[in-house]
Amino acid sequence: VQLVESGGGSVQAGGSLNLSCEVSERAFFSTDIMAWYRQPRGKERELVANIVSGAFTYYVESVKDRFTISRINRNHTLALQMNSLKPEDTAVYYCYVVHSGRAYWGQGTQVTVSS
C-alpha cells in the first residue's frame, strides 16, 4: 500500500490549505478506515479527523467547523480541506489507512501557519 501526500505549505492565519493523500487504488477501495493525524514539533502525534465506511466522520474538537475530511473516489485520494487556519495548526500532517488489518502512514507534509 502506497500513500503519497501533497498540499502542505506555509500560509497566514485565516488562510486555507487542501491536503491530498493518493492511496494505492486497490487498497483505497477495500479499506474502511482512513484518517489524518498531525504532529507539532516536540509533541505527540494526534488524530485530526477520520472517515469510516466512506460516510462517518470524526473531528477533534479544535478543528471542528474548520476542517473537512473526504474521500475522492475518482482518483483514489483522501483529502483534508483546512480553512480558517490558526498558528496552533502548525504541524506535520500524516495520512493513515488501515488495510487488511495493518496500518499504513504517509510520508508527512509540513503545514506552517504564521500569525
Beta strands, then each sheet from edge to edge (+ up, - down):
strand 1: 3-6
strand 2: 9-12
strand 3: 17-23
strand 4: 33-39
strand 5: 46-52
strand 6: 56-59
strand 7: 67-72
strand 8: 77-82
strand 9: 91-99
strand 10: 102-105
strand 11: 109-114
sheet 1: 1+ 3- 8+ 7-
sheet 2: 2+ 11+ 9- 4+ 5- 6+
sheet 3: 2+ 11+ 9- 10+
end
